[in-house]
């Protein structure tokens, strides 16, 4: 199925006019971007020169005195809130989460044990693993205690050379 020469000519004209329109739109978009960029720059200048000083003046005139008056109350209420959260809320939430997680773990272990029993698989308790961590901690603790005892013994031992003689030294005969 081929196109006639007339249709090809019309399509070429349409394609040329679409390309021309596309180029015109690109130029228009570029010009619009330049105008928007300049408007943003001018708006920033206006903000720095006119708006910011007025806002700063109004803040110092109306807001700052109120902030200075209520600052001690805000500080004391912040301290009371922190104390309440630290002493009441956090332990309560921690306890509730801990209990929920332990109940979840117990239920999960029971569910696994029952599922294995139904499947005919014997449930074997996992062997407790021995690690070197506690042994290393004990050895380091004993070594530290030994070092402290040795330092104390060196400090408190009686050295004859450290004591001053009881009789005064006689002056040499001249």
Secondary structure, DSSP 4 states (H G I P E B T S, - for coil): ----HHHHHHHHHHHHHHHHHHHHHHHHHHHHHHHHHHHHHHHHHHIIIIIHHHHHHHIIIIIHHHHHHHHHHHHHHHHHHHHHIIIIIHHHHHHHHHHHHHHHHHHHHHHHHHHHHHHTPPP-PPPPPP-SHHHHHHHHHHHHHHHHHHHHHHHHS--GGGSPPSSPPPPPP-
